Amino acid sequence: IHHGREYQVMTNSPIFDKQLAITEYWNQIGGTVMLPGTNRAADRFVRASFYINAVPKTADPLEAVAVVLGVVRNASVPYGIT
């Protein structure tokens, strides 16, 4: 189990070390060019990791909530989809 502030994103599978390797691959491509778009956990992890580090940082609590919700919505699977 991974615990700490340095862990900002989590998904079901694959194991965390493999998720980090996949994320590093996509970091080399560049998230502004292309990101994986399937509902697979690894793809959702990559999108969430990219966006949480790319979005503007703000001290405004309402804006911060809006930013985080945007990241979560981008990486989540709609209710009822399996």
N, CA, C and O atoms as a Maestro MAE file, in Angstrom:
{
 s_m_m2io_version
 :::
 2.0.0
}

f_m_ct {
 s_m_title
 :::
 protein
 m_atom[328] {
  # First column is atom index #
  i_m_mmod_type
  r_m_x_coord
  r_m_y_coord
  r_m_z_coord
  i_m_residue_number
  s_m_chain_name
  s_m_pdb_residue_name
  s_m_pdb_atom_name
  i_m_atomic_number
  :::
  1 25 0.853 -1.166 0.000 1 A "ILE " " N  " 7
  2 3 0.000 0.000 0.000 1 A "ILE " " CA " 6
  3 2 0.898 1.227 0.000 1 A "ILE " " C  " 6
  4 15 1.874 1.302 0.746 1 A "ILE " " O  " 8
  5 25 0.553 2.178 -0.842 2 A "HIS " " N  " 7
  6 3 1.308 3.422 -0.948 2 A "HIS " " CA " 6
  7 2 0.519 4.516 -0.243 2 A "HIS " " C  " 6
  8 15 -0.674 4.694 -0.489 2 A "HIS " " O  " 8
  9 25 1.198 5.245 0.634 3 A "HIS " " N  " 7
  10 3 0.520 6.288 1.396 3 A "HIS " " CA " 6
  11 2 1.458 7.480 1.534 3 A "HIS " " C  " 6
  12 15 2.631 7.316 1.872 3 A "HIS " " O  " 8
  13 25 0.955 8.651 1.281 4 A "GLY " " N  " 7
  14 3 1.737 9.867 1.446 4 A "GLY " " CA " 6
  15 2 1.278 10.933 0.471 4 A "GLY " " C  " 6
  16 15 0.562 10.648 -0.488 4 A "GLY " " O  " 8
  17 25 1.694 12.153 0.723 5 A "ARG " " N  " 7
  18 3 1.286 13.274 -0.130 5 A "ARG " " CA " 6
  19 2 1.828 13.160 -1.551 5 A "ARG " " C  " 6
  20 15 1.263 13.743 -2.476 5 A "ARG " " O  " 8
  21 25 2.915 12.416 -1.734 6 A "GLU " " N  " 7
  22 3 3.483 12.292 -3.072 6 A "GLU " " CA " 6
  23 2 2.633 11.421 -3.994 6 A "GLU " " C  " 6
  24 15 2.831 11.423 -5.209 6 A "GLU " " O  " 8
  25 25 1.691 10.679 -3.421 7 A "TYR " " N  " 7
  26 3 0.793 9.841 -4.216 7 A "TYR " " CA " 6
  27 2 -0.494 10.614 -4.459 7 A "TYR " " C  " 6
  28 15 -1.350 10.698 -3.578 7 A "TYR " " O  " 8
  29 25 -0.629 11.181 -5.659 8 A "GLN " " N  " 7
  30 3 -1.765 12.043 -5.967 8 A "GLN " " CA " 6
  31 2 -2.852 11.330 -6.753 8 A "GLN " " C  " 6
  32 15 -3.992 11.794 -6.783 8 A "GLN " " O  " 8
  33 25 -2.524 10.212 -7.389 9 A "VAL " " N  " 7
  34 3 -3.461 9.519 -8.265 9 A "VAL " " CA " 6
  35 2 -3.422 8.040 -7.936 9 A "VAL " " C  " 6
  36 15 -2.366 7.485 -7.634 9 A "VAL " " O  " 8
  37 25 -4.604 7.398 -7.999 10 A "MET " " N  " 7
  38 3 -4.643 5.952 -7.797 10 A "MET " " CA " 6
  39 2 -5.728 5.348 -8.675 10 A "MET " " C  " 6
  40 15 -6.740 5.988 -8.960 10 A "MET " " O  " 8
  41 25 -5.507 4.121 -9.096 11 A "THR " " N  " 7
  42 3 -6.509 3.342 -9.818 11 A "THR " " CA " 6
  43 2 -6.389 1.896 -9.371 11 A "THR " " C  " 6
  44 15 -5.554 1.569 -8.527 11 A "THR " " O  " 8
  45 25 -7.210 1.040 -9.927 12 A "ASN " " N  " 7
  46 3 -7.268 -0.353 -9.502 12 A "ASN " " CA " 6
  47 2 -6.023 -1.147 -9.896 12 A "ASN " " C  " 6
  48 15 -5.392 -1.782 -9.049 12 A "ASN " " O  " 8
  49 25 -5.680 -1.110 -11.154 13 A "SER " " N  " 7
  50 3 -4.580 -1.920 -11.657 13 A "SER " " CA " 6
  51 2 -3.996 -1.222 -12.875 13 A "SER " " C  " 6
  52 15 -4.662 -0.343 -13.422 13 A "SER " " O  " 8
  53 25 -2.829 -1.548 -13.322 14 A "PRO " " N  " 7
  54 3 -1.888 -2.541 -12.817 14 A "PRO " " CA " 6
  55 2 -1.204 -2.042 -11.542 14 A "PRO " " C  " 6
  56 15 -1.587 -1.008 -10.995 14 A "PRO " " O  " 8
  57 25 -0.195 -2.774 -11.070 15 A "ILE " " N  " 7
  58 3 0.486 -2.369 -9.841 15 A "ILE " " CA " 6
  59 2 1.080 -0.971 -10.026 15 A "ILE " " C  " 6
  60 15 1.347 -0.535 -11.146 15 A "ILE " " O  " 8
  61 25 1.278 -0.292 -8.919 16 A "PHE " " N  " 7
  62 3 1.666 1.119 -8.940 16 A "PHE " " CA " 6
  63 2 2.950 1.352 -9.729 16 A "PHE " " C  " 6
  64 15 3.033 2.310 -10.498 16 A "PHE " " O  " 8
  65 25 3.957 0.489 -9.550 17 A "ASP " " N  " 7
  66 3 5.216 0.681 -10.270 17 A "ASP " " CA " 6
  67 2 5.014 0.620 -11.779 17 A "ASP " " C  " 6
  68 15 5.648 1.371 -12.520 17 A "ASP " " O  " 8
  69 25 4.142 -0.263 -12.235 18 A "LYS " " N  " 7
  70 3 3.856 -0.354 -13.666 18 A "LYS " " CA " 6
  71 2 3.098 0.885 -14.137 18 A "LYS " " C  " 6
  72 15 3.333 1.374 -15.242 18 A "LYS " " O  " 8
  73 25 2.195 1.392 -13.310 19 A "GLN " " N  " 7
  74 3 1.477 2.614 -13.667 19 A "GLN " " CA " 6
  75 2 2.451 3.775 -13.834 19 A "GLN " " C  " 6
  76 15 2.307 4.585 -14.750 19 A "GLN " " O  " 8
  77 25 3.441 3.855 -12.951 20 A "LEU " " N  " 7
  78 3 4.437 4.923 -13.062 20 A "LEU " " CA " 6
  79 2 5.236 4.796 -14.353 20 A "LEU " " C  " 6
  80 15 5.543 5.801 -14.994 20 A "LEU " " O  " 8
  81 25 5.578 3.562 -14.740 21 A "ALA " " N  " 7
  82 3 6.316 3.345 -15.989 21 A "ALA " " CA " 6
  83 2 5.473 3.754 -17.196 21 A "ALA " " C  " 6
  84 15 5.981 4.383 -18.124 21 A "ALA " " O  " 8
  85 25 4.202 3.402 -17.187 22 A "ILE " " N  " 7
  86 3 3.303 3.781 -18.283 22 A "ILE " " CA " 6
  87 2 3.168 5.301 -18.343 22 A "ILE " " C  " 6
  88 15 3.172 5.890 -19.424 22 A "ILE " " O  " 8
  89 25 3.049 5.926 -17.181 23 A "THR " " N  " 7
  90 3 2.937 7.385 -17.122 23 A "THR " " CA " 6
  91 2 4.194 8.042 -17.679 23 A "THR " " C  " 6
  92 15 4.109 9.036 -18.399 23 A "THR " " O  " 8
  93 25 5.351 7.495 -17.350 24 A "GLU " " N  " 7
  94 3 6.605 8.050 -17.866 24 A "GLU " " CA " 6
  95 2 6.656 7.960 -19.388 24 A "GLU " " C  " 6
  96 15 7.133 8.884 -20.046 24 A "GLU " " O  " 8
  97 25 6.174 6.866 -19.946 25 A "TYR " " N  " 7
  98 3 6.096 6.728 -21.404 25 A "TYR " " CA " 6
  99 2 5.267 7.869 -21.998 25 A "TYR " " C  " 6
  100 15 5.688 8.515 -22.957 25 A "TYR " " O  " 8
  101 25 4.103 8.108 -21.431 26 A "TRP " " N  " 7
  102 3 3.222 9.159 -21.954 26 A "TRP " " CA " 6
  103 2 3.782 10.547 -21.689 26 A "TRP " " C  " 6
  104 15 3.520 11.467 -22.463 26 A "TRP " " O  " 8
  105 25 4.545 10.723 -20.616 27 A "ASN " " N  " 7
  106 3 5.190 12.012 -20.359 27 A "ASN " " CA " 6
  107 2 6.179 12.349 -21.472 27 A "ASN " " C  " 6
  108 15 6.333 13.513 -21.840 27 A "ASN " " O  " 8
  109 25 6.850 11.326 -22.009 28 A "GLN " " N  " 7
  110 3 7.791 11.540 -23.108 28 A "GLN " " CA " 6
  111 2 7.066 12.015 -24.365 28 A "GLN " " C  " 6
  112 15 7.604 12.821 -25.125 28 A "GLN " " O  " 8
  113 25 5.859 11.523 -24.586 29 A "ILE " " N  " 7
  114 3 5.061 11.933 -25.742 29 A "ILE " " CA " 6
  115 2 4.547 13.349 -25.542 29 A "ILE " " C  " 6
  116 15 4.530 14.155 -26.473 29 A "ILE " " O  " 8
  117 25 4.136 13.637 -24.335 30 A "GLY " " N  " 7
  118 3 3.623 14.974 -24.015 30 A "GLY " " CA " 6
  119 2 2.108 14.982 -23.989 30 A "GLY " " C  " 6
  120 15 1.462 14.721 -25.004 30 A "GLY " " O  " 8
  121 25 1.544 15.278 -22.841 31 A "GLY " " N  " 7
  122 3 0.098 15.234 -22.667 31 A "GLY " " CA " 6
  123 2 -0.674 16.249 -23.474 31 A "GLY " " C  " 6
  124 15 -1.870 16.074 -23.711 31 A "GLY " " O  " 8
  125 25 -0.008 17.316 -23.903 32 A "THR " " N  " 7
  126 3 -0.722 18.293 -24.720 32 A "THR " " CA " 6
  127 2 -0.841 17.836 -26.169 32 A "THR " " C  " 6
  128 15 -1.615 18.401 -26.941 32 A "THR " " O  " 8
  129 25 -0.074 16.814 -26.535 33 A "VAL " " N  " 7
  130 3 -0.123 16.267 -27.888 33 A "VAL " " CA " 6
  131 2 -1.149 15.150 -27.969 33 A "VAL " " C  " 6
  132 15 -1.992 15.127 -28.865 33 A "VAL " " O  " 8
  133 25 -1.066 14.212 -27.010 34 A "MET " " N  " 7
  134 3 -1.942 13.048 -27.047 34 A "MET " " CA " 6
  135 2 -1.907 12.342 -25.690 34 A "MET " " C  " 6
  136 15 -0.855 12.243 -25.059 34 A "MET " " O  " 8
  137 25 -3.057 11.860 -25.256 35 A "LEU " " N  " 7
  138 3 -3.171 11.049 -24.047 35 A "LEU " " CA " 6
  139 2 -4.048 9.844 -24.368 35 A "LEU " " C  " 6
  140 15 -4.896 9.917 -25.257 35 A "LEU " " O  " 8
  141 25 -3.850 8.725 -23.647 36 A "PRO " " N  " 7
  142 3 -4.714 7.567 -23.887 36 A "PRO " " CA " 6
  143 2 -6.138 7.868 -23.436 36 A "PRO " " C  " 6
  144 15 -6.342 8.577 -22.451 36 A "PRO " " O  " 8
  145 25 -7.112 7.338 -24.146 37 A "GLY " " N  " 7
  146 3 -8.488 7.733 -23.868 37 A "GLY " " CA " 6
  147 2 -9.460 6.622 -23.545 37 A "GLY " " C  " 6
  148 15 -10.669 6.849 -23.568 37 A "GLY " " O  " 8
  149 25 -8.973 5.417 -23.242 38 A "THR " " N  " 7
  150 3 -9.910 4.338 -22.943 38 A "THR " " CA " 6
  151 2 -10.349 4.391 -21.485 38 A "THR " " C  " 6
  152 15 -9.886 5.233 -20.716 38 A "THR " " O  " 8
  153 25 -11.246 3.485 -21.117 39 A "ASN " " N  " 7
  154 3 -11.710 3.374 -19.733 39 A "ASN " " CA " 6
  155 2 -10.826 2.457 -18.895 39 A "ASN " " C  " 6
  156 15 -11.113 2.228 -17.720 39 A "ASN " " O  " 8
  157 25 -9.757 1.932 -19.482 40 A "ARG " " N  " 7
  158 3 -8.854 1.063 -18.719 40 A "ARG " " CA " 6
  159 2 -8.206 1.854 -17.582 40 A "ARG " " C  " 6
  160 15 -7.940 3.049 -17.711 40 A "ARG " " O  " 8
  161 25 -7.959 1.168 -16.477 41 A "ALA " " N  " 7
  162 3 -7.391 1.824 -15.297 41 A "ALA " " CA " 6
  163 2 -6.066 2.509 -15.614 41 A "ALA " " C  " 6
  164 15 -5.829 3.629 -15.162 41 A "ALA " " O  " 8
  165 25 -5.204 1.854 -16.380 42 A "ALA " " N  " 7
  166 3 -3.897 2.444 -16.696 42 A "ALA " " CA " 6
  167 2 -4.054 3.745 -17.485 42 A "ALA " " C  " 6
  168 15 -3.325 4.707 -17.239 42 A "ALA " " O  " 8
  169 25 -4.992 3.785 -18.422 43 A "ASP " " N  " 7
  170 3 -5.221 5.002 -19.206 43 A "ASP " " CA " 6
  171 2 -5.790 6.116 -18.335 43 A "ASP " " C  " 6
  172 15 -5.399 7.276 -18.467 43 A "ASP " " O  " 8
  173 25 -6.705 5.763 -17.454 44 A "ARG " " N  " 7
  174 3 -7.284 6.763 -16.552 44 A "ARG " " CA " 6
  175 2 -6.216 7.321 -15.626 44 A "ARG " " C  " 6
  176 15 -6.215 8.516 -15.328 44 A "ARG " " O  " 8
  177 25 -5.297 6.458 -15.163 45 A "PHE " " N  " 7
  178 3 -4.195 6.883 -14.303 45 A "PHE " " CA " 6
  179 2 -3.322 7.905 -15.026 45 A "PHE " " C  " 6
  180 15 -2.950 8.929 -14.453 45 A "PHE " " O  " 8
  181 25 -2.997 7.620 -16.288 46 A "VAL " " N  " 7
  182 3 -2.157 8.535 -17.071 46 A "VAL " " CA " 6
  183 2 -2.834 9.891 -17.224 46 A "VAL " " C  " 6
  184 15 -2.204 10.929 -17.019 46 A "VAL " " O  " 8
  185 25 -4.115 9.884 -17.585 47 A "ARG " " N  " 7
  186 3 -4.829 11.154 -17.766 47 A "ARG " " CA " 6
  187 2 -4.879 11.949 -16.463 47 A "ARG " " C  " 6
  188 15 -4.597 13.147 -16.449 47 A "ARG " " O  " 8
  189 25 -5.236 11.279 -15.372 48 A "ALA " " N  " 7
  190 3 -5.324 11.977 -14.082 48 A "ALA " " CA " 6
  191 2 -3.959 12.516 -13.657 48 A "ALA " " C  " 6
  192 15 -3.858 13.641 -13.169 48 A "ALA " " O  " 8
  193 25 -2.911 11.713 -13.842 49 A "SER " " N  " 7
  194 3 -1.561 12.161 -13.474 49 A "SER " " CA " 6
  195 2 -1.145 13.383 -14.277 49 A "SER " " C  " 6
  196 15 -0.595 14.338 -13.729 49 A "SER " " O  " 8
  197 25 -1.412 13.348 -15.583 50 A "PHE " " N  " 7
  198 3 -1.042 14.496 -16.414 50 A "PHE " " CA " 6
  199 2 -1.810 15.740 -15.987 50 A "PHE " " C  " 6
  200 15 -1.215 16.787 -15.730 50 A "PHE " " O  " 8
  201 25 -3.126 15.622 -15.914 51 A "TYR " " N  " 7
  202 3 -3.945 16.808 -15.653 51 A "TYR " " CA " 6
  203 2 -3.730 17.376 -14.255 51 A "TYR " " C  " 6
  204 15 -3.734 18.596 -14.093 51 A "TYR " " O  " 8
  205 25 -3.543 16.538 -13.245 52 A "ILE " " N  " 7
  206 3 -3.378 17.063 -11.889 52 A "ILE " " CA " 6
  207 2 -2.092 17.876 -11.781 52 A "ILE " " C  " 6
  208 15 -1.990 18.782 -10.955 52 A "ILE " " O  " 8
  209 25 -1.108 17.545 -12.624 53 A "ASN " " N  " 7
  210 3 0.144 18.306 -12.617 53 A "ASN " " CA " 6
  211 2 0.144 19.454 -13.624 53 A "ASN " " C  " 6
  212 15 1.011 20.325 -13.557 53 A "ASN " " O  " 8
  213 25 -0.807 19.471 -14.552 54 A "ALA " " N  " 7
  214 3 -0.845 20.507 -15.589 54 A "ALA " " CA " 6
  215 2 -1.800 21.652 -15.266 54 A "ALA " " C  " 6
  216 15 -1.630 22.762 -15.771 54 A "ALA " " O  " 8
  217 25 -2.795 21.393 -14.435 55 A "VAL " " N  " 7
  218 3 -3.792 22.423 -14.143 55 A "VAL " " CA " 6
  219 2 -3.171 23.550 -13.322 55 A "VAL " " C  " 6
  220 15 -2.190 23.332 -12.610 55 A "VAL " " O  " 8
  221 25 -3.736 24.750 -13.418 56 A "PRO " " N  " 7
  222 3 -3.188 25.868 -12.647 56 A "PRO " " CA " 6
  223 2 -3.385 25.663 -11.144 56 A "PRO " " C  " 6
  224 15 -4.428 25.184 -10.700 56 A "PRO " " O  " 8
  225 25 -2.379 26.029 -10.384 57 A "LYS " " N  " 7
  226 3 -2.476 25.986 -8.924 57 A "LYS " " CA " 6
  227 2 -3.132 27.285 -8.472 57 A "LYS " " C  " 6
  228 15 -2.882 28.351 -9.034 57 A "LYS " " O  " 8
  229 25 -3.969 27.179 -7.454 58 A "THR " " N  " 7
  230 3 -4.682 28.364 -6.981 58 A "THR " " CA " 6
  231 2 -4.868 28.311 -5.472 58 A "THR " " C  " 6
  232 15 -4.978 27.235 -4.884 58 A "THR " " O  " 8
  233 25 -4.901 29.473 -4.861 59 A "ALA " " N  " 7
  234 3 -5.179 29.571 -3.427 59 A "ALA " " CA " 6
  235 2 -6.670 29.741 -3.167 59 A "ALA " " C  " 6
  236 15 -7.112 29.652 -2.022 59 A "ALA " " O  " 8
  237 25 -7.440 29.984 -4.209 60 A "ASP " " N  " 7
  238 3 -8.888 30.162 -4.081 60 A "ASP " " CA " 6
  239 2 -9.546 28.795 -3.903 60 A "ASP " " C  " 6
  240 15 -9.490 27.970 -4.815 60 A "ASP " " O  " 8
  241 25 -10.172 28.535 -2.745 61 A "PRO " " N  " 7
  242 3 -10.748 27.214 -2.484 61 A "PRO " " CA " 6
  243 2 -11.816 26.793 -3.497 61 A "PRO " " C  " 6
  244 15 -11.859 25.627 -3.889 61 A "PRO " " O  " 8
  245 25 -12.660 27.700 -3.919 62 A "LEU " " N  " 7
  246 3 -13.706 27.344 -4.884 62 A "LEU " " CA " 6
  247 2 -13.109 26.988 -6.239 62 A "LEU " " C  " 6
  248 15 -13.541 26.037 -6.892 62 A "LEU " " O  " 8
  249 25 -12.122 27.752 -6.648 63 A "GLU " " N  " 7
  250 3 -11.459 27.457 -7.919 63 A "GLU " " CA " 6
  251 2 -10.709 26.129 -7.829 63 A "GLU " " C  " 6
  252 15 -10.705 25.356 -8.787 63 A "GLU " " O  " 8
  253 25 -10.075 25.859 -6.690 64 A "ALA " " N  " 7
  254 3 -9.352 24.600 -6.503 64 A "ALA " " CA " 6
  255 2 -10.294 23.408 -6.609 64 A "ALA " " C  " 6
  256 15 -9.947 22.401 -7.226 64 A "ALA " " O  " 8
  257 25 -11.470 23.508 -6.021 65 A "VAL " " N  " 7
  258 3 -12.460 22.427 -6.120 65 A "VAL " " CA " 6
  259 2 -12.876 22.226 -7.571 65 A "VAL " " C  " 6
  260 15 -12.981 21.090 -8.035 65 A "VAL " " O  " 8
  261 25 -13.110 23.308 -8.284 66 A "ALA " " N  " 7
  262 3 -13.503 23.210 -9.692 66 A "ALA " " CA " 6
  263 2 -12.408 22.544 -10.520 66 A "ALA " " C  " 6
  264 15 -12.696 21.719 -11.387 66 A "ALA " " O  " 8
  265 25 -11.167 22.899 -10.254 67 A "VAL " " N  " 7
  266 3 -10.039 22.317 -10.982 67 A "VAL " " CA " 6
  267 2 -9.943 20.816 -10.713 67 A "VAL " " C  " 6
  268 15 -9.815 20.023 -11.646 67 A "VAL " " O  " 8
  269 25 -10.005 20.430 -9.448 68 A "VAL " " N  " 7
  270 3 -9.901 19.009 -9.096 68 A "VAL " " CA " 6
  271 2 -11.078 18.216 -9.656 68 A "VAL " " C  " 6
  272 15 -10.893 17.105 -10.152 68 A "VAL " " O  " 8
  273 25 -12.270 18.766 -9.585 69 A "LEU " " N  " 7
  274 3 -13.430 18.069 -10.157 69 A "LEU " " CA " 6
  275 2 -13.270 17.874 -11.662 69 A "LEU " " C  " 6
  276 15 -13.689 16.850 -12.200 69 A "LEU " " O  " 8
  277 25 -12.674 18.838 -12.339 70 A "GLY " " N  " 7
  278 3 -12.416 18.688 -13.765 70 A "GLY " " CA " 6
  279 2 -11.479 17.529 -14.050 70 A "GLY " " C  " 6
  280 15 -11.684 16.783 -15.007 70 A "GLY " " O  " 8
  281 25 -10.451 17.371 -13.224 71 A "VAL " " N  " 7
  282 3 -9.512 16.254 -13.384 71 A "VAL " " CA " 6
  283 2 -10.222 14.933 -13.115 71 A "VAL " " C  " 6
  284 15 -10.085 13.986 -13.890 71 A "VAL " " O  " 8
  285 25 -10.972 14.864 -12.031 72 A "VAL " " N  " 7
  286 3 -11.681 13.630 -11.675 72 A "VAL " " CA " 6
  287 2 -12.677 13.248 -12.763 72 A "VAL " " C  " 6
  288 15 -12.766 12.081 -13.145 72 A "VAL " " O  " 8
  289 25 -13.409 14.205 -13.251 73 A "ARG " " N  " 7
  290 3 -14.397 13.911 -14.300 73 A "ARG " " CA " 6
  291 2 -13.725 13.425 -15.574 73 A "ARG " " C  " 6
  292 15 -14.274 12.577 -16.277 73 A "ARG " " O  " 8
  293 25 -12.557 13.946 -15.878 74 A "ASN " " N  " 7
  294 3 -11.859 13.526 -17.083 74 A "ASN " " CA " 6
  295 2 -11.359 12.091 -16.983 74 A "ASN " " C  " 6
  296 15 -11.265 11.392 -17.992 74 A "ASN " " O  " 8
  297 25 -11.039 11.651 -15.771 75 A "ALA " " N  " 7
  298 3 -10.471 10.318 -15.595 75 A "ALA " " CA " 6
  299 2 -11.488 9.278 -15.136 75 A "ALA " " C  " 6
  300 15 -11.167 8.090 -15.087 75 A "ALA " " O  " 8
  301 25 -12.691 9.693 -14.802 76 A "SER " " N  " 7
  302 3 -13.669 8.740 -14.270 76 A "SER " " CA " 6
  303 2 -14.442 8.039 -15.382 76 A "SER " " C  " 6
  304 15 -14.473 8.488 -16.528 76 A "SER " " O  " 8
  305 25 -15.052 6.941 -15.012 77 A "VAL " " N  " 7
  306 3 -15.917 6.182 -15.922 77 A "VAL " " CA " 6
  307 2 -17.355 6.523 -15.555 77 A "VAL " " C  " 6
  308 15 -17.710 6.475 -14.377 77 A "VAL " " O  " 8
  309 25 -18.185 6.863 -16.523 78 A "PRO " " N  " 7
  310 3 -19.573 7.211 -16.212 78 A "PRO " " CA " 6
  311 2 -20.299 6.084 -15.477 78 A "PRO " " C  " 6
  312 15 -20.050 4.904 -15.722 78 A "PRO " " O  " 8
  313 25 -21.180 6.462 -14.593 79 A "TYR " " N  " 7
  314 3 -21.975 5.502 -13.826 79 A "TYR " " CA " 6
  315 2 -22.699 4.551 -14.776 79 A "TYR " " C  " 6
  316 15 -23.295 4.974 -15.767 79 A "TYR " " O  " 8
  317 25 -22.637 3.282 -14.461 80 A "GLY " " N  " 7
  318 3 -23.328 2.276 -15.257 80 A "GLY " " CA " 6
  319 2 -22.471 1.643 -16.342 80 A "GLY " " C  " 6
  320 15 -22.877 0.650 -16.947 80 A "GLY " " O  " 8
  321 25 -21.288 2.203 -16.597 81 A "ILE " " N  " 7
  322 3 -20.372 1.643 -17.591 81 A "ILE " " CA " 6
  323 2 -19.386 0.741 -16.856 81 A "ILE " " C  " 6
  324 15 -18.788 1.143 -15.859 81 A "ILE " " O  " 8
  325 25 -19.226 -0.458 -17.347 82 A "THR " " N  " 7
  326 3 -18.281 -1.376 -16.690 82 A "THR " " CA " 6
  327 2 -17.180 -1.792 -17.620 82 A "THR " " C  " 6
  328 15 -16.301 -2.560 -17.231 82 A "THR " " O  " 8
  :::
 }
 m_bond[327] {
  # First column is bond index #
  i_m_from
  i_m_to
  i_m_order
  :::
  1 1 2 1
  2 2 3 1
  3 3 4 2
  4 3 5 1
  5 5 6 1
  6 6 7 1
  7 7 8 2
  8 7 9 1
  9 9 10 1
  10 10 11 1
  11 11 12 2
  12 11 13 1
  13 13 14 1
  14 14 15 1
  15 15 16 2
  16 15 17 1
  17 17 18 1
  18 18 19 1
  19 19 20 2
  20 19 21 1
  21 21 22 1
  22 22 23 1
  23 23 24 2
  24 23 25 1
  25 25 26 1
  26 26 27 1
  27 27 28 2
  28 27 29 1
  29 29 30 1
  30 30 31 1
  31 31 32 2
  32 31 33 1
  33 33 34 1
  34 34 35 1
  35 35 36 2
  36 35 37 1
  37 37 38 1
  38 38 39 1
  39 39 40 2
  40 39 41 1
  41 41 42 1
  42 42 43 1
  43 43 44 2
  44 43 45 1
  45 45 46 1
  46 46 47 1
  47 47 48 2
  48 47 49 1
  49 49 50 1
  50 50 51 1
  51 51 52 2
  52 51 53 1
  53 53 54 1
  54 54 55 1
  55 55 56 2
  56 55 57 1
  57 57 58 1
  58 58 59 1
  59 59 60 2
  60 59 61 1
  61 61 62 1
  62 62 63 1
  63 63 64 2
  64 63 65 1
  65 65 66 1
  66 66 67 1
  67 67 68 2
  68 67 69 1
  69 69 70 1
  70 70 71 1
  71 71 72 2
  72 71 73 1
  73 73 74 1
  74 74 75 1
  75 75 76 2
  76 75 77 1
  77 77 78 1
  78 78 79 1
  79 79 80 2
  80 79 81 1
  81 81 82 1
  82 82 83 1
  83 83 84 2
  84 83 85 1
  85 85 86 1
  86 86 87 1
  87 87 88 2
  88 87 89 1
  89 89 90 1
  90 90 91 1
  91 91 92 2
  92 91 93 1
  93 93 94 1
  94 94 95 1
  95 95 96 2
  96 95 97 1
  97 97 98 1
  98 98 99 1
  99 99 100 2
  100 99 101 1
  101 101 102 1
  102 102 103 1
  103 103 104 2
  104 103 105 1
  105 105 106 1
  106 106 107 1
  107 107 108 2
  108 107 109 1
  109 109 110 1
  110 110 111 1
  111 111 112 2
  112 111 113 1
  113 113 114 1
  114 114 115 1
  115 115 116 2
  116 115 117 1
  117 117 118 1
  118 118 119 1
  119 119 120 2
  120 119 121 1
  121 121 122 1
  122 122 123 1
  123 123 124 2
  124 123 125 1
  125 125 126 1
  126 126 127 1
  127 127 128 2
  128 127 129 1
  129 129 130 1
  130 130 131 1
  131 131 132 2
  132 131 133 1
  133 133 134 1
  134 134 135 1
  135 135 136 2
  136 135 137 1
  137 137 138 1
  138 138 139 1
  139 139 140 2
  140 139 141 1
  141 141 142 1
  142 142 143 1
  143 143 144 2
  144 143 145 1
  145 145 146 1
  146 146 147 1
  147 147 148 2
  148 147 149 1
  149 149 150 1
  150 150 151 1
  151 151 152 2
  152 151 153 1
  153 153 154 1
  154 154 155 1
  155 155 156 2
  156 155 157 1
  157 157 158 1
  158 158 159 1
  159 159 160 2
  160 159 161 1
  161 161 162 1
  162 162 163 1
  163 163 164 2
  164 163 165 1
  165 165 166 1
  166 166 167 1
  167 167 168 2
  168 167 169 1
  169 169 170 1
  170 170 171 1
  171 171 172 2
  172 171 173 1
  173 173 174 1
  174 174 175 1
  175 175 176 2
  176 175 177 1
  177 177 178 1
  178 178 179 1
  179 179 180 2
  180 179 181 1
  181 181 182 1
  182 182 183 1
  183 183 184 2
  184 183 185 1
  185 185 186 1
  186 186 187 1
  187 187 188 2
  188 187 189 1
  189 189 190 1
  190 190 191 1
  191 191 192 2
  192 191 193 1
  193 193 194 1
  194 194 195 1
  195 195 196 2
  196 195 197 1
  197 197 198 1
  198 198 199 1
  199 199 200 2
  200 199 201 1
  201 201 202 1
  202 202 203 1
  203 203 204 2
  204 203 205 1
  205 205 206 1
  206 206 207 1
  207 207 208 2
  208 207 209 1
  209 209 210 1
  210 210 211 1
  211 211 212 2
  212 211 213 1
  213 213 214 1
  214 214 215 1
  215 215 216 2
  216 215 217 1
  217 217 218 1
  218 218 219 1
  219 219 220 2
  220 219 221 1
  221 221 222 1
  222 222 223 1
  223 223 224 2
  224 223 225 1
  225 225 226 1
  226 226 227 1
  227 227 228 2
  228 227 229 1
  229 229 230 1
  230 230 231 1
  231 231 232 2
  232 231 233 1
  233 233 234 1
  234 234 235 1
  235 235 236 2
  236 235 237 1
  237 237 238 1
  238 238 239 1
  239 239 240 2
  240 239 241 1
  241 241 242 1
  242 242 243 1
  243 243 244 2
  244 243 245 1
  245 245 246 1
  246 246 247 1
  247 247 248 2
  248 247 249 1
  249 249 250 1
  250 250 251 1
  251 251 252 2
  252 251 253 1
  253 253 254 1
  254 254 255 1
  255 255 256 2
  256 255 257 1
  257 257 258 1
  258 258 259 1
  259 259 260 2
  260 259 261 1
  261 261 262 1
  262 262 263 1
  263 263 264 2
  264 263 265 1
  265 265 266 1
  266 266 267 1
  267 267 268 2
  268 267 269 1
  269 269 270 1
  270 270 271 1
  271 271 272 2
  272 271 273 1
  273 273 274 1
  274 274 275 1
  275 275 276 2
  276 275 277 1
  277 277 278 1
  278 278 279 1
  279 279 280 2
  280 279 281 1
  281 281 282 1
  282 282 283 1
  283 283 284 2
  284 283 285 1
  285 285 286 1
  286 286 287 1
  287 287 288 2
  288 287 289 1
  289 289 290 1
  290 290 291 1
  291 291 292 2
  292 291 293 1
  293 293 294 1
  294 294 295 1
  295 295 296 2
  296 295 297 1
  297 297 298 1
  298 298 299 1
  299 299 300 2
  300 299 301 1
  301 301 302 1
  302 302 303 1
  303 303 304 2
  304 303 305 1
  305 305 306 1
  306 306 307 1
  307 307 308 2
  308 307 309 1
  309 309 310 1
  310 310 311 1
  311 311 312 2
  312 311 313 1
  313 313 314 1
  314 314 315 1
  315 315 316 2
  316 315 317 1
  317 317 318 1
  318 318 319 1
  319 319 320 2
  320 319 321 1
  321 321 322 1
  322 322 323 1
  323 323 324 2
  324 323 325 1
  325 325 326 1
  326 326 327 1
  327 327 328 2
  :::
 }
}
